[in-house]
Amino acid sequence: MRVDHVVFDVGNVLIEWDPNHLYRKLIPDPVERVRFLSDVCPPAWNLEQDRGRSWADAVAERVALFPHYAALIRAFDERWPEMVPGEVPGSVALLEALRAAGASLYAITNFSAEKFALSRARFSFLNEFRDVVVSAEERLLKPDPAIYRVLLERNGLTAAHCLFIDDSEKNVGGAEAVGMRAHHFRDAATLGDTLRDLGLIS
């Protein structure tokens, strides 16, 4: 079945994100840095901002639990852009090739609404999708099938005509569960091969 619509994840598909980019500067000791990012500001805590919790509430909760780490916790919010060094190599060129070929482009992203607004201001290509489903705005997280259905229903799309691209295997599975075709992103070269095989770019 033909693919008419290409649906991108954002973080680590189009733009790089890794807290270590910031915390290597703030916590030079690698053992202490891993402990901080595992116990004080762990992925599960950050994910709640993607679910819609405000950064003010998130920081207050962690500072109350770990007051001696207050400055480092606040840095996660205040210096968040330093976790995003730039575009994922090659991916935006593929996005632009798809756009030039007339592809219908969308995005579904697990992202804080506050930080996505910052990212849109910094990366203009994030404003050029026909629609972007942001998890924090919907209070839904991938791989919940409901978040993929938001995109499909809001835009009148047929799942089988969509290709979904994500760096998380779980999120790829969520897309497949609602009938989308999916590509597990590892690098732009492999994605480019998939897009050419589907006839989406030349």
VEXKEDREN-363886 format. One record per residue: residue in one letter; x negated, z negated, y of N, C-alpha, C in turn. Coordinates in nm, 2 decimals. Example, Ala and Ser with C-alpha at 12.3 -4.5 7.8 and 13.67 -1.06 7.14 Angstrom:
BEGIN
res|n_X|n_Z|n_Y|ca_X|ca_Z|ca_Y|c_X|c_Z|c_Y
A|-1.32|-0.78|-0.57|-1.23|-0.78|-0.45|-1.32|-0.78|-0.33
S|-1.28|-0.71|-0.22|-1.37|-0.71|-0.11|-1.29|-0.79|0.00
REM end
This chain:
BEGIN
res|n_X|n_Z|n_Y|ca_X|ca_Z|ca_Y|c_X|c_Z|c_Y
M|-0.08|0.00|-0.12|0.00|0.00|0.00|-0.09|0.00|0.12
R|-0.05|0.08|0.22|-0.13|0.09|0.34|-0.14|-0.04|0.42
V|-0.25|-0.05|0.49|-0.27|-0.16|0.59|-0.24|-0.11|0.73
D|-0.14|-0.17|0.79|-0.11|-0.14|0.93|-0.15|-0.24|1.03
H|-0.18|-0.36|0.99|-0.21|-0.47|1.08|-0.33|-0.55|1.03
V|-0.43|-0.58|1.12|-0.54|-0.66|1.08|-0.53|-0.79|1.15
V|-0.55|-0.90|1.07|-0.52|-1.04|1.13|-0.65|-1.11|1.11
F|-0.71|-1.15|1.22|-0.84|-1.22|1.22|-0.83|-1.37|1.23
D|-0.91|-1.45|1.16|-0.95|-1.58|1.20|-1.04|-1.57|1.32
V|-1.06|-1.68|1.39|-1.15|-1.68|1.50|-1.28|-1.75|1.48
G|-1.28|-1.88|1.45|-1.40|-1.96|1.43|-1.48|-1.92|1.31
N|-1.61|-1.88|1.33|-1.70|-1.84|1.23|-1.66|-1.71|1.16
V|-1.57|-1.64|1.23|-1.55|-1.49|1.20|-1.58|-1.41|1.32
L|-1.53|-1.45|1.44|-1.55|-1.38|1.56|-1.65|-1.46|1.65
I|-1.63|-1.59|1.66|-1.72|-1.67|1.74|-1.78|-1.78|1.65
E|-1.91|-1.81|1.67|-1.98|-1.91|1.59|-1.93|-2.05|1.64
W|-1.92|-2.14|1.55|-1.89|-2.28|1.58|-1.96|-2.37|1.48
D|-2.04|-2.47|1.53|-2.10|-2.56|1.44|-2.15|-2.68|1.53
P|-2.09|-2.80|1.50|-2.13|-2.92|1.58|-2.28|-2.95|1.58
N|-2.35|-2.90|1.48|-2.50|-2.92|1.48|-2.57|-2.86|1.59
H|-2.52|-2.75|1.65|-2.58|-2.69|1.77|-2.60|-2.79|1.88
L|-2.50|-2.87|1.90|-2.50|-2.98|2.00|-2.58|-3.10|1.95
Y|-2.55|-3.15|1.83|-2.60|-3.28|1.79|-2.74|-3.27|1.75
R|-2.80|-3.16|1.72|-2.95|-3.15|1.70|-3.02|-3.20|1.83
K|-2.96|-3.17|1.95|-3.02|-3.21|2.07|-3.00|-3.37|2.09
L|-2.88|-3.42|2.05|-2.85|-3.55|2.08|-2.89|-3.65|1.97
I|-2.90|-3.61|1.85|-2.95|-3.70|1.74|-3.06|-3.62|1.66
P|-3.18|-3.63|1.70|-3.29|-3.55|1.64|-3.31|-3.59|1.49
D|-3.28|-3.71|1.45|-3.30|-3.75|1.31|-3.20|-3.68|1.23
P|-3.23|-3.60|1.13|-3.13|-3.52|1.05|-3.05|-3.62|0.97
V|-3.10|-3.72|0.91|-3.02|-3.82|0.83|-2.92|-3.89|0.91
E|-2.96|-3.93|1.03|-2.86|-4.00|1.12|-2.76|-3.90|1.17
R|-2.80|-3.78|1.20|-2.70|-3.68|1.25|-2.60|-3.65|1.14
V|-2.64|-3.63|1.02|-2.54|-3.61|0.91|-2.45|-3.72|0.90
R|-2.50|-3.84|0.91|-2.41|-3.96|0.90|-2.31|-3.97|1.01
F|-2.36|-3.93|1.13|-2.26|-3.93|1.24|-2.15|-3.83|1.22
L|-2.19|-3.71|1.18|-2.09|-3.60|1.16|-2.01|-3.62|1.04
S|-2.05|-3.71|0.95|-1.97|-3.73|0.83|-1.88|-3.86|0.84
D|-1.93|-3.96|0.92|-1.86|-4.08|0.92|-1.79|-4.11|1.06
V|-1.86|-4.08|1.17|-1.81|-4.12|1.30|-1.72|-4.01|1.35
C|-1.76|-3.88|1.35|-1.68|-3.77|1.40|-1.67|-3.67|1.28
P|-1.60|-3.70|1.17|-1.60|-3.62|1.06|-1.51|-3.49|1.07
P|-1.52|-3.40|0.98|-1.43|-3.28|0.99|-1.28|-3.31|0.99
A|-1.24|-3.41|0.91|-1.10|-3.45|0.91|-1.05|-3.50|1.04
W|-1.13|-3.57|1.12|-1.10|-3.61|1.25|-1.08|-3.49|1.34
N|-1.18|-3.40|1.34|-1.17|-3.28|1.42|-1.05|-3.20|1.39
L|-1.01|-3.20|1.26|-0.90|-3.11|1.22|-0.77|-3.16|1.28
E|-0.76|-3.29|1.32|-0.64|-3.34|1.38|-0.62|-3.28|1.52
Q|-0.73|-3.24|1.59|-0.71|-3.17|1.72|-0.66|-3.03|1.69
D|-0.70|-2.97|1.58|-0.65|-2.84|1.54|-0.50|-2.85|1.51
R|-0.46|-2.97|1.47|-0.32|-2.99|1.43|-0.23|-3.02|1.56
G|-0.30|-3.05|1.67|-0.23|-3.07|1.79|-0.25|-3.20|1.87
R|-0.34|-3.29|1.81|-0.37|-3.41|1.88|-0.45|-3.38|2.00
S|-0.43|-3.45|2.11|-0.51|-3.43|2.23|-0.65|-3.48|2.21
W|-0.75|-3.42|2.29|-0.88|-3.47|2.28|-0.90|-3.61|2.34
A|-0.82|-3.64|2.44|-0.82|-3.77|2.50|-0.79|-3.88|2.40
D|-0.68|-3.85|2.32|-0.64|-3.95|2.21|-0.74|-3.95|2.10
A|-0.80|-3.84|2.07|-0.90|-3.83|1.96|-1.02|-3.91|1.99
V|-1.07|-3.90|2.12|-1.19|-3.97|2.16|-1.16|-4.12|2.17
A|-1.05|-4.15|2.22|-1.01|-4.29|2.23|-1.01|-4.36|2.10
E|-0.96|-4.29|2.00|-0.95|-4.35|1.86|-1.09|-4.38|1.81
R|-1.18|-4.28|1.82|-1.31|-4.30|1.76|-1.39|-4.40|1.84
V|-1.38|-4.40|1.97|-1.45|-4.50|2.05|-1.41|-4.64|2.02
A|-1.28|-4.66|1.99|-1.23|-4.79|1.95|-1.29|-4.84|1.82
L|-1.31|-4.74|1.73|-1.37|-4.77|1.60|-1.52|-4.79|1.60
F|-1.58|-4.71|1.69|-1.73|-4.71|1.69|-1.78|-4.72|1.84
P|-1.76|-4.83|1.90|-1.79|-4.84|2.04|-1.93|-4.82|2.08
H|-2.03|-4.85|1.99|-2.17|-4.83|2.01|-2.21|-4.68|2.01
Y|-2.12|-4.59|1.96|-2.14|-4.45|1.96|-2.06|-4.38|2.07
A|-2.01|-4.45|2.17|-1.91|-4.40|2.27|-1.96|-4.27|2.33
A|-2.09|-4.27|2.38|-2.14|-4.16|2.45|-2.15|-4.04|2.36
L|-2.19|-4.06|2.24|-2.20|-3.94|2.14|-2.07|-3.89|2.10
I|-1.97|-3.98|2.09|-1.83|-3.93|2.06|-1.78|-3.85|2.18
R|-1.79|-3.90|2.30|-1.74|-3.83|2.41|-1.81|-3.69|2.43
A|-1.93|-3.68|2.38|-2.00|-3.55|2.39|-1.93|-3.44|2.30
F|-1.87|-3.49|2.20|-1.80|-3.39|2.11|-1.69|-3.31|2.19
D|-1.63|-3.38|2.28|-1.53|-3.32|2.37|-1.59|-3.26|2.49
E|-1.67|-3.34|2.56|-1.72|-3.29|2.69|-1.82|-3.18|2.68
R|-1.90|-3.18|2.57|-2.00|-3.08|2.56|-1.97|-2.98|2.44
W|-1.84|-2.97|2.41|-1.79|-2.88|2.30|-1.85|-2.74|2.31
P|-1.85|-2.68|2.43|-1.90|-2.54|2.44|-2.04|-2.52|2.38
E|-2.12|-2.63|2.38|-2.26|-2.61|2.32|-2.26|-2.60|2.17
M|-2.14|-2.62|2.11|-2.13|-2.60|1.97|-2.10|-2.45|1.94
V|-2.07|-2.38|2.04|-2.03|-2.23|2.02|-2.14|-2.15|2.09
P|-2.25|-2.11|2.02|-2.35|-2.04|2.08|-2.32|-1.89|2.12
G|-2.22|-1.83|2.06|-2.18|-1.70|2.09|-2.10|-1.63|1.98
E|-2.10|-1.50|1.98|-2.02|-1.42|1.89|-2.09|-1.42|1.75
V|-2.02|-1.41|1.64|-2.07|-1.39|1.51|-2.13|-1.25|1.51
P|-2.26|-1.23|1.47|-2.32|-1.10|1.48|-2.24|-0.99|1.41
G|-2.21|-0.89|1.48|-2.15|-0.77|1.42|-2.00|-0.77|1.42
S|-1.94|-0.89|1.43|-1.79|-0.90|1.41|-1.71|-0.84|1.52
V|-1.75|-0.86|1.64|-1.68|-0.81|1.76|-1.69|-0.66|1.77
A|-1.81|-0.61|1.73|-1.82|-0.46|1.72|-1.72|-0.40|1.63
L|-1.69|-0.47|1.51|-1.59|-0.42|1.42|-1.45|-0.43|1.48
L|-1.43|-0.54|1.55|-1.30|-0.56|1.62|-1.28|-0.45|1.72
E|-1.38|-0.41|1.79|-1.36|-0.30|1.89|-1.35|-0.17|1.82
A|-1.41|-0.15|1.71|-1.40|-0.03|1.63|-1.25|-0.01|1.58
L|-1.20|-0.12|1.54|-1.06|-0.12|1.49|-0.97|-0.09|1.61
R|-0.99|-0.15|1.73|-0.91|-0.13|1.84|-0.92|0.02|1.88
A|-1.04|0.08|1.88|-1.06|0.22|1.92|-0.99|0.31|1.82
A|-0.98|0.27|1.69|-0.91|0.35|1.59|-0.76|0.33|1.60
G|-0.71|0.25|1.69|-0.56|0.23|1.70|-0.50|0.13|1.61
A|-0.59|0.04|1.55|-0.53|-0.07|1.46|-0.45|-0.17|1.54
S|-0.35|-0.22|1.48|-0.27|-0.33|1.53|-0.33|-0.46|1.50
L|-0.38|-0.54|1.60|-0.46|-0.65|1.58|-0.40|-0.78|1.62
Y|-0.41|-0.88|1.53|-0.36|-1.02|1.55|-0.46|-1.12|1.51
A|-0.43|-1.25|1.54|-0.52|-1.36|1.49|-0.43|-1.48|1.46
I|-0.48|-1.55|1.36|-0.43|-1.68|1.32|-0.55|-1.78|1.32
T|-0.55|-1.88|1.39|-0.67|-1.97|1.40|-0.63|-2.12|1.40
N|-0.71|-2.19|1.32|-0.71|-2.34|1.33|-0.79|-2.38|1.45
F|-0.73|-2.42|1.56|-0.80|-2.44|1.68|-0.73|-2.54|1.77
S|-0.80|-2.63|1.83|-0.74|-2.71|1.94|-0.69|-2.62|2.05
A|-0.57|-2.65|2.10|-0.52|-2.57|2.21|-0.61|-2.58|2.34
E|-0.66|-2.70|2.36|-0.75|-2.72|2.48|-0.88|-2.64|2.46
K|-0.94|-2.64|2.35|-1.06|-2.56|2.33|-1.04|-2.41|2.32
F|-0.92|-2.38|2.27|-0.89|-2.23|2.26|-0.88|-2.17|2.40
A|-0.82|-2.25|2.49|-0.81|-2.20|2.63|-0.95|-2.18|2.69
L|-1.04|-2.27|2.66|-1.18|-2.26|2.70|-1.24|-2.13|2.64
S|-1.22|-2.11|2.51|-1.28|-2.00|2.45|-1.22|-1.86|2.50
R|-1.09|-1.86|2.53|-1.03|-1.74|2.59|-1.10|-1.71|2.72
A|-1.13|-1.81|2.80|-1.19|-1.78|2.93|-1.33|-1.73|2.91
R|-1.40|-1.77|2.81|-1.54|-1.73|2.79|-1.55|-1.60|2.71
F|-1.46|-1.57|2.62|-1.47|-1.45|2.53|-1.35|-1.37|2.56
S|-1.36|-1.26|2.64|-1.25|-1.18|2.68|-1.17|-1.12|2.57
F|-1.24|-1.08|2.46|-1.18|-1.01|2.35|-1.07|-1.10|2.28
L|-1.07|-1.23|2.30|-0.97|-1.32|2.25|-0.84|-1.30|2.32
N|-0.84|-1.23|2.43|-0.71|-1.21|2.51|-0.65|-1.07|2.47
E|-0.71|-1.00|2.38|-0.67|-0.86|2.36|-0.59|-0.84|2.23
F|-0.56|-0.95|2.16|-0.48|-0.94|2.04|-0.33|-0.92|2.08
R|-0.25|-0.86|2.00|-0.11|-0.85|2.02|-0.04|-0.99|2.02
D|-0.09|-1.08|1.93|-0.05|-1.21|1.93|-0.15|-1.30|1.86
V|-0.16|-1.42|1.90|-0.25|-1.52|1.84|-0.17|-1.64|1.81
V|-0.17|-1.68|1.68|-0.11|-1.80|1.63|-0.21|-1.91|1.63
V|-0.20|-2.01|1.72|-0.30|-2.12|1.73|-0.24|-2.24|1.67
S|-0.31|-2.30|1.57|-0.25|-2.41|1.49|-0.20|-2.52|1.57
A|-0.28|-2.56|1.68|-0.24|-2.68|1.76|-0.11|-2.66|1.83
E|-0.08|-2.53|1.87|0.04|-2.50|1.94|0.16|-2.50|1.84
E|0.14|-2.47|1.72|0.25|-2.47|1.62|0.26|-2.60|1.54
R|0.16|-2.68|1.55|0.15|-2.81|1.47|0.15|-2.77|1.32
L|0.08|-2.67|1.29|0.06|-2.62|1.15|-0.08|-2.58|1.13
L|-0.13|-2.60|1.01|-0.27|-2.57|0.98|-0.28|-2.47|0.86
K|-0.37|-2.37|0.87|-0.40|-2.30|0.75|-0.46|-2.40|0.65
P|-0.43|-2.38|0.52|-0.37|-2.27|0.45|-0.22|-2.29|0.43
D|-0.15|-2.38|0.51|0.00|-2.39|0.49|0.06|-2.25|0.51
P|0.14|-2.21|0.41|0.20|-2.08|0.42|0.29|-2.06|0.55
A|0.34|-2.17|0.60|0.43|-2.17|0.72|0.36|-2.11|0.84
I|0.23|-2.13|0.85|0.16|-2.08|0.97|0.14|-1.92|0.97
Y|0.13|-1.87|0.85|0.12|-1.72|0.83|0.26|-1.66|0.86
R|0.36|-1.73|0.82|0.50|-1.68|0.84|0.53|-1.68|0.99
V|0.48|-1.78|1.06|0.50|-1.77|1.21|0.46|-1.64|1.26
L|0.34|-1.59|1.23|0.29|-1.46|1.28|0.38|-1.35|1.23
L|0.41|-1.35|1.10|0.49|-1.24|1.04|0.63|-1.23|1.11
E|0.70|-1.35|1.12|0.84|-1.35|1.17|0.84|-1.33|1.32
R|0.74|-1.38|1.39|0.74|-1.37|1.54|0.72|-1.22|1.58
N|0.65|-1.15|1.49|0.61|-1.01|1.53|0.68|-0.90|1.44
G|0.77|-0.95|1.35|0.84|-0.85|1.27|0.74|-0.77|1.18
L|0.64|-0.84|1.12|0.54|-0.77|1.03|0.58|-0.79|0.89
T|0.54|-0.69|0.81|0.56|-0.70|0.66|0.43|-0.75|0.61
A|0.43|-0.86|0.53|0.31|-0.92|0.48|0.22|-0.82|0.41
A|0.28|-0.74|0.32|0.20|-0.65|0.24|0.12|-0.54|0.32
H|0.16|-0.52|0.44|0.10|-0.43|0.53|-0.01|-0.49|0.62
C|-0.04|-0.62|0.60|-0.14|-0.70|0.68|-0.26|-0.72|0.59
L|-0.38|-0.71|0.66|-0.51|-0.76|0.60|-0.55|-0.88|0.68
F|-0.57|-0.99|0.62|-0.61|-1.12|0.68|-0.75|-1.14|0.65
I|-0.83|-1.19|0.75|-0.98|-1.21|0.74|-1.01|-1.35|0.78
D|-1.07|-1.42|0.69|-1.11|-1.56|0.72|-1.23|-1.60|0.64
D|-1.31|-1.69|0.70|-1.43|-1.74|0.63|-1.40|-1.85|0.53
S|-1.28|-1.90|0.53|-1.24|-2.01|0.43|-1.17|-1.95|0.31
E|-1.22|-1.98|0.19|-1.15|-1.93|0.07|-1.01|-1.98|0.06
K|-0.99|-2.11|0.10|-0.86|-2.17|0.10|-0.76|-2.10|0.19
N|-0.81|-2.06|0.31|-0.72|-1.99|0.40|-0.69|-1.85|0.36
V|-0.78|-1.79|0.29|-0.76|-1.66|0.23|-0.65|-1.67|0.12
G|-0.66|-1.78|0.04|-0.55|-1.80|-0.06|-0.42|-1.82|0.00
G|-0.41|-1.89|0.12|-0.29|-1.92|0.19|-0.22|-1.79|0.23
A|-0.30|-1.69|0.28|-0.25|-1.56|0.32|-0.20|-1.48|0.20
E|-0.28|-1.49|0.09|-0.23|-1.42|-0.03|-0.10|-1.47|-0.08
A|-0.08|-1.60|-0.06|0.04|-1.67|-0.11|0.17|-1.62|-0.04
V|0.15|-1.57|0.08|0.27|-1.51|0.15|0.27|-1.36|0.14
G|0.18|-1.30|0.06|0.19|-1.16|0.03|0.10|-1.07|0.11
M|0.01|-1.13|0.19|-0.09|-1.05|0.27|-0.20|-1.01|0.18
R|-0.27|-0.90|0.21|-0.40|-0.87|0.15|-0.50|-0.95|0.23
A|-0.61|-0.98|0.17|-0.70|-1.08|0.24|-0.85|-1.04|0.21
H|-0.93|-1.07|0.30|-1.08|-1.05|0.29|-1.15|-1.19|0.32
H|-1.22|-1.24|0.22|-1.30|-1.36|0.24|-1.43|-1.32|0.32
F|-1.43|-1.36|0.45|-1.54|-1.32|0.53|-1.67|-1.39|0.50
R|-1.78|-1.32|0.48|-1.91|-1.38|0.47|-2.01|-1.32|0.57
D|-1.99|-1.19|0.61|-2.08|-1.13|0.71|-2.01|-1.00|0.75
A|-2.05|-0.95|0.87|-1.99|-0.84|0.93|-2.01|-0.71|0.84
A|-2.13|-0.70|0.78|-2.16|-0.58|0.70|-2.06|-0.56|0.59
T|-2.03|-0.68|0.52|-1.94|-0.67|0.40|-1.80|-0.64|0.45
L|-1.76|-0.70|0.56|-1.63|-0.68|0.62|-1.62|-0.53|0.66
G|-1.72|-0.48|0.72|-1.72|-0.33|0.76|-1.69|-0.24|0.64
D|-1.76|-0.28|0.53|-1.73|-0.20|0.40|-1.59|-0.20|0.36
T|-1.53|-0.32|0.37|-1.39|-0.33|0.33|-1.30|-0.25|0.43
L|-1.32|-0.26|0.56|-1.24|-0.19|0.65|-1.26|-0.04|0.63
R|-1.38|0.01|0.60|-1.39|0.15|0.57|-1.32|0.19|0.45
D|-1.33|0.11|0.34|-1.27|0.14|0.22|-1.11|0.16|0.23
L|-1.06|0.08|0.33|-0.92|0.08|0.35|-0.88|0.19|0.45
G|-0.98|0.27|0.50|-0.95|0.38|0.59|-0.92|0.33|0.73
L|-0.95|0.20|0.77|-0.92|0.15|0.90|-1.02|0.19|1.01
I|-1.14|0.21|0.97|-1.25|0.26|1.06|-1.33|0.36|0.98
S|-1.41|0.44|1.05|-1.49|0.54|0.99|-1.63|0.50|0.99
REM end
